[in-house]
Structure formats: C-alpha cells, structure tokens
Amino acid sequence: MKAITAIFLIILTAFFLLTIPGYLPERTDVVVIGAGTAGMRAAIESRTHTANVILLEKMPYSGGNSNKATAGFNAVTEQRDMESYINDTRTAGGFIGNINLIKIMAEKSSEALQELREMGADLEDRGLLAGHSHSRTYRPSGGSPVGKEISRVLYSHLRNNQIDIRTENRALSILQKKDKLEVLVKNRTGKEYRIRAGAVIISTGGFGGSPELVTRFNPELKGFHTTNSAGATGDFITLTKDMPVKLIDLNEIQTHPTVEPEFSTLITEALRGNGGILINSLGRRFTNEMDFRDNLSRSILSQKDGFAWLIFDQGVRESLKASEYYIKNQLTKKADTIPDLAEKLDLPEEDLANTIERWNSFVMYENDRDFQRRDLKAALNSSPYFAIKVTPGIHYCMGGLAIDEKARVLDENDNPIDGLYAAGEATGGIHGKDRLGGNSLADAMVFGKIAGREAALYTLNNR
C-alpha cells in the first residue's frame, strides 16, 4: 500500500509540475538571439528550411546598431575589384584578419546586395569611403542613410514569412542539454521561460554600448563617446560564459573619427567621401580625410583639444541626403561666406581662406600635394558653408566569438561546438585591428545567411 501511495504521489507531483507555465521547455529547431541585420538575415534563411524558427530581441524594436549605419553596404559588383577589396580589408585590419572569412565576405557580397534589392531595398547610390581603393559602397538614392533601409526590408520580409519574432525577450543564458541547446529567456513581464532547440545562432552585436566592457578590454578608450545603441552590451559574453567558446581580438575596438561630441552623433564617412574636409583649430587641414579610421582618429586626437571641424558646402549637401539630418538637428554651424564661417568657428580668417583656396586648387588639378588624398571630386565653392565639430568615438568591436567558414562557433581548441552558430558584430576574426566602413553590413548579411542555413540543416539532420 505504501508503494502504491508513493507512486500516486509521484504521478500527482509530476502532473502538477507539468501544469506550471514554463516548467517544460518550449521546443523549436532554431533560435536566433538578436534581431539586427545578421539576426534577421539568419532567421529569414533558416525559415527557408524549417518553419520552426524563433527570433529573440531584448529591445522593443529590431535593427540594433544597424539602424544607426549611414555610410553604406560594400559589395564587389565587378570581378576585377575582388582582389583589391580583399586587400583593402586585410590592410585596414593590419593583416591579422582571417583570410578565409574575408574571402567569403568578398565573394558573397554581390549576392547579398542583389538579395537586398530583390527584397525591395533602394541601394542604387554608389560611393567611395575611406580606406577603399575603389567605389564599392552602396546606399539609397541620393545618399540617404543605409541602415534603416536595410532594417526596413529585412523586418518586412520577416513578417511576410510569418517568422516568430519576440521583442522585449532577453536571452539570459545558453546551456548544453545532451544533444540540444537550451536558451533561458526573460520576457517583457519579467517571467522566465526556456526554449530547447537543435541549433542556436548568436547575433547579439558587440559591446560598444557598455563603457565597462570597453574599458575592461581596452583601458585607453576610457571616457570616449560612443555611437552605439543601448542594446550593444556584449551579451554574447554572458550568454556563453559557461561554454568553452573561443573569444578573440576583444581589445580591438574601433573608434569612428567623426562623432559630434555633444550628442554623440555619428557623422557619416560619406560626408568626407563626397568632398568634405577636416580643419583644425588653426584653420588648416592636417590629414588625408580618406585615410583608415584608426589613423584618422589618431590624427584628430593629436590636434589641440582633440577635435576638428568637418567642413562642407551646399554642393556636398545636395549630393548626400544624410547631411539634412545634421542640419535639421542643428549639429552644424552655417555661414554664407568663408570669413563668416571662420568667425563662427573662432578660426583665423586668413588661414581658413587660404586652406579652402588651396584645397580647391588641388581639386582642379586632381592632385593633393599636402596629404595625397586620391578622391578629389568636389571643390568647396558653393555657398552656404557648413561645419560640424567632430572627435573620435567608440564605434565597432572587431573582436568576439571565433567562427569558422560555416559560421560555427569554435571552442578553445578550434573545434566547432555542436549546434552553436554566430554572425555579425558578436563574432571576431574578420576585421582584424580596424574595419573598413561599409564592411559591417556586408559581414552581417553574408554570415547571417550562412549561419541561418547551416543551423537549420544541422538541426534537421540531427532530429
């Protein structure tokens, strides 16, 4: 009788536990953590192989740092540019980037561009960014910011394909459960639940929005402004703290050279690419405005008080719609003449006038005799004139989870961890010491797709 009673109590207890919400884990094939460009592209790709895909996003909106991207999307649309794109990327990264991953990004970039266009993205404008040997950076017509356009079409594609996207659902941890992975999640009400999946894709972005982590991995950047969104807090680190993942290049943190210091607003590289120049407090140019980002940051910081003025004119303004945001939000100082501009910026009038005149002569003869800038497309001679105060700010984390060519997360012995994938800024190894502008979106799209495909196929083959 006692045995029967004990069995009955066990059954009753089990039945009671099963009725508690969240006691049993939810089950799916693929969980994607983070709904930026990489995460949305991964979820879309996984959905082509299986209907069982869940996309988690801790913020109330999708897009992540991609929403802030302004410069463009890099793609090789002419085969003769392939080698130079790879070389430019390697050179910018100090030749420590993983050559195999760089080649994949370059070789798949044109395909990714075409996919975005087929989804409805306007990426018809092509420009040149700093550190690039050719014009290969695509953005919306007229030079509008690229990030929101890409986020828009990816999110629309998510909804059209009925992908289960859960905003304000924060992934807390990833645990290995025999042949499955289990994600602990906290929803918007504060309740926790678990999802057991055949594969998990980490696409949480970097940690540029966390001053603590930035300072931990690179103390020299303490106190810097940041262009990052509030969601960029290095979640890939906490999610995998109990797993034997390999983390690489965490100290390699890129500063963007042109950030408006009062509001920490990123000033797009395209403003320089379309003809803007940098002036110091003496009213003089001091660098090649199209140099690599890390070099430019050092040059600006070496100037008096560590800032510069980015100067452009009405002609540059009309060539780039992104400039309207800066003007509308009163980040610029405006003047009808160069002497008036010098007065507003508290610069020596004669020095500034001579600098502008000298620059215009360089443009006319297509030869920058001072700093060997190659792209001299626009003279500054169209009133009114504009200036934005700029200084370097935290922009992008080159380090993160080590991955292989299939976007599989590697362990400390360089072996892939079963069922775990990653893409985007949560990964490391592609960009090395410094990242070319336009490469983050290309990286996210290319490896987001690879991660989405490989994760879905893995879970389907291991059911």
N, C-alpha and C positions, 0 to 999 in steps of 0.2 A: 504494500500500500504506500509506504514512504517513497519507494522508487517511482511509482505512478504519479504521486503528488509532485515530486521533484521535476519529472518530465513535463507535467502540466504547467508548472510554474515557469519552466524554461521556455516552453512554447508561448505562454502568455506574455512573458517578458519580451521575447523576440517580436511578437505581433505588435506590442505596444511601441517598441523602438522603431519598427518599420513605419508606424503611423506618424512619427515625428518628422516634420518638414526638414529636409536637408540631411537626414540621418544617412540615407543611401545616396551615393554619388550619382549625379546626372551622367549620362553616357553619350559620347559622340565620337566621331572619327578624328576630327582635327580641331584643336583650339588655337586661335591666333590671339596673342596678347599685345595690344597696341594698335590703334587704328590710324596711324599716319600713312604716308604713301606706301611704305613697304608692307605694312599690315593689311591695308585694304587690297593691295595687288595680290598678296599671298592668299587672302580669303577668296578673292574672285577666282584665282587659279585653282585652289582646292575644290571650289564649288563645281568646276567643270568635270571633276572626277567623282565627287560624292556629295550628296545632299546634306550630310551631317557635319556642318561646319559652324562653329561659334566664334565670333569676333568680340573680344573684350576690350573696353576702353574706359580708363578710370576718370577721364574728364567728361564734362557734359556734351562735348562735341567731338567730331572726328577731325582728322587732319594733322594734329600735333604740330611739330615745328615746321612741317611742310607748308602750313598756312602762311608762314612768315617769309617763305622763299620768294625772292624778287628777280634774281638775275637771269635764270633760265635753266634749260634742260639740255645737257650735252648729248650729241648724237653724231656718229660718223655716217654721213649720207653719201660720201664719195670714197670709194675704196682706197684711193691714193692717200687719203687722210688718216687711214687706220694706224699706220706705224707712228706718225707724228703725234696722234692722240695718246697712244700708249707711252711714247717717250715723254710727252709733256706731263702726263700723270705721274710717271716714275720720277722725273726730275723734280717736280713740285714736292714729292714725298721723300726726297733725299735718298732715293733708290733703296728704301727698306720695305716698300710695299710688296705684297705677294704678287709676283708677276703673273701667275696663273689666274688669279682672281681679276687682276687688271685687264688681262686679255679677254676674259669672258665679258666683263662690263663693256669693253670697247666693241667687241664683236656682236653683242646683243643690243647695243644702244639704238641702232637704226630700227630694229624690230620693235623695241619698246616705244620709240617715237611714233611709229606707224600705228601701234595698238592704241595709244592715247588719242591720236587723230580719229581713228575709227570709232572710239567711244564718244567723240564729239568735242574734243579739246581743240581750241584755237592755238596752234603753235606754229604760226606762219612767219613770224618775225625772226630773223637770224642775226646774231651779233657776235662781237669779239669780246672776250673777257680777259682779265689779267692772267698772264702766265700761259696763255694759249698761243700756238703758232698760227692757227687758222680760225676763221669764223665758223664755229660749230655749236653755238649756244642758241637754242630755240625758245621763244616766248610768244605770248599772244600778240596779235597785230597791234602795231604802234608802240610796243614795248611795255605793255601792262604787266603787273606782277604775275609771275608764273605759278606760284604755289597754290593760291586759291583756285585757279583754273583747273589744275590737276586734281586737287582735292574734290572739287565740284563733280567732275566727270566720274571719278572713281566711286564716290559716295552714291551717285545716281545709279551706277552700274551695280553696286551692292544691293540697293533697294529693288532694282528691276529684276535681280536674280534671287530675291527673297532670302538673302543671307541674314542669319540671326546675329545682328549687331547689338551689343548691350553697352550703352554708355553708362557712366557713373557706376561701373562694376570694376572694382580694383582687384587684380590678381595679387595675392599675398605671398604665395609660395608654390613651388613645383616639387612634388615628391615622386620618387620611383616606386611603383607598386607592381612587383614582378615584371610582367611584360608590358605594363601600361604605365602611363604618367598621370598623375592626379594634380589638378590645379585647385588650390584653395582660393575662394573668391569672396569679397565683401561687396554686397550690393548697396544701392543708394540709401536704403533704410538702416544700414549697419549690420544686417544679418549676414552670416557667413554660410556658404554652401560649397560643395565640391563638384568638380567635373572630372570624370575619368575619360581619358582619350587615348587613341592609338598613337597620336603624334601631337606635339606642341611646337608652335612657332613663336619665338620671342622677337617682337618688333617694337620694343618699348622706347626706342630713341636713346639719346645719350644722357649725360648728366650736367650739361651746361647751365641748367637752371638751378643747380644746387651749389651755392658758394662753398659749403662744407666739403663736398666731394672734389670740387675743382681745386681747392686749397690743399686737400689731402694728397692729391696725385701730382699737383704742380704748384708748390708754395709760391713761386714767383708771380702767380696770377691773382694773389690775394687782393681783394678790393676792386677788381676790374668790374666794369659794367658787363651786362650780358644781353644778348639779343634773343635768348631762348625763351620758350613758353614756360609757364608754371609747371607743366607736366613733365618737363625734362629733368627728372631727378634720379636717373641711374637705376631704374627698377630692375634691369637685367642683373645687377649685382646682388640685390637682396633676394630675388626670385631663385637664384641658383646657388645661394650660399651653402646649402647642404649637398651640393652636387660637385663632382670632381672636374668642373669645367676649367678650361684654359682661358685666362684673360691676358690680353696683350696690348701693349702701347698705351696704357691708361694715362701716362704722363704727357702724351702728345695731344695737346688741346689747342685748337686753332683760335686765334683772335682775328676778327674781321677788322681791317684797318679803318673803316669809315663807319663809325657809330656816333649818332648825335648824343652827346653826354647827358643832357638834362633829362631826356625821356627814354634814354637807351634804345633809340630807334635806329634800326639798321638802314644805312643809306646804300642803295644798291650799287654794285660794281659797274652796272651798265651805264650809270651816270658818267663815270670816267671813260668807259668804253666808247660812249657816244661823243666825247670831246671835252669833258670836264678836266680841270687841272687842280693840283694841290699847291697851296701857298702857305708859307709860314708867317710868323708874326713880324718878319722883316719885309713882307710883301714879295717874297721870292719863291720860285719853285726850288725844290730840294731833292727831288727823286723822280724816277720813272714811274708814273702813275699806274702803269700796267705791269708792274713787277709782281712777283709772287706775294701772296698775302702776308706771309710771315716777314718777308723783307720790308714790305710797306709798313707794317705795324712797328717794326724796329725803327724805321726812318722817322715816323711820326713821333714816336716816344722820345726820340733823341732831340726833337725840337724844343724850344723854350716852352715850358709848362705842359709839354707832352700833347699838344693838339695842333691841328692845321685847319685851314679853310678850304673847302671844296667849292670851286668857283665854276659857274657855267652861265650860259646866256640864253636868250629867247630861242635861238636856233636849236640848241641842245634840248631845251624844254619841249619844243614841238616834236622832237624826234623820239621822245620817251614819255609815255603816259604816266609811268611811275613817279615822275617828278611832280605831278599835280598833287599827289598825296602830301609831299613835303611842304609845298607852297600853301595848300589848303589848311594844313595843321600848324602853320606859322613856325616852321622849323628853319625857314630861310630868311635872310636879310636881302632886301631888294633895293636897287638903285638904277636910275636912268643913265648914269654916266660912270666911268671908272673913277674919276675924282670923288664923286658922291659915295661910291662903294667903299673907297679907301677910308673916307671919313667915318662911315657907319661901322667899319671893322676896326677902326683905330690903327690903320696901317699907314706907312709912309706913302704919300700920294705918288711921288715921282718913281719910287721903286716899283710900286704895283703897276703903274702905267707902262714902265719900261719892260716889266715882266710879261704883261699881256701883249705888248707890241712884239717882243722877241718871240713869244710863242706863236703869234700869228705869222711871223716870217718863217718859222720852222714848218708850219703847215703849208704855206705857199710853196716852199722849195722841197717839201717832203723829206726833211732831214732835221731831226732833233739833235743839234750839236752839243747840247748840255748833258742829256741823260739817255740818248739813243732809244727813245720811245719809238716803236715801229709804226703804230697805228695813229696817223695824224690826219684824221678825217674832217675835223671841224675847227675853223678859226673862231675866236671869241670876239665877234664884232657886231652882234645883233642885240640892240637894247630891247628890254631892260636886262640887267645883270643880276645874278643871284649868288648867294654864298651860304654854305651850311658849315657850322663848326663841327669838326669830327675828331674822334680819338678811337684807338682800338678797344674792342670789347670781346668778351668770350662769345664764340660763335658755334664751334663744332668740335666734337670729340672724335678723334681718329681711332682711339682705342676702344676695345670691347671684347666680346666673345670671339674666340678663334673659330673660324668655319673652314670647311673645305669647298671644293668646286660644286658640290651638291647642296651647299648651304647647311650641311650637318654641323652641329656644334661639336667641337673636339674636346677630349679630356686632356689631362696634363701630360699624357703620353702620345698625344696627337692621334688618338683613335676616336672615331665618331661615337657619340653617345646615342644609343638606340632611341629613336623616336623624337629626338630633340633637334630643332632647326632654328635658325635665326637669320634676320635680314635687316638692312638699314643701319642706322647710327648705333644700334646696340651691338654691332659687330666691329671687329678690328682687323687690321692687316691689309686693307685695300689701299688706303690713302697715305700710309706712312707718317712722315713728320708734318706734312701740310697737304691740304686738299685744294684742288682746283675748283673755282666757282663753277657751278653747274653740274658737278660730279655727284653731289649728294642725291639728287633726284634720279639720276641715271643709275647709280648704285642701288637705290631703293626699289626702283621699278624692275631692274634686271634680276636682282637676287630675291626680291619679293616673289616674283613669278617662279623662280627656281625652287625656293623654299615651299611655296604652295603646292607645286606639282610633286616634289619629292616626298613631302609629308603625307599627302593624300595617297600616293602609290604605296608608301611604306605601310600605312595603316590598313589599306585594302589587302595587301599581300600577307599581312600578319594577323588577320582576324581569326 
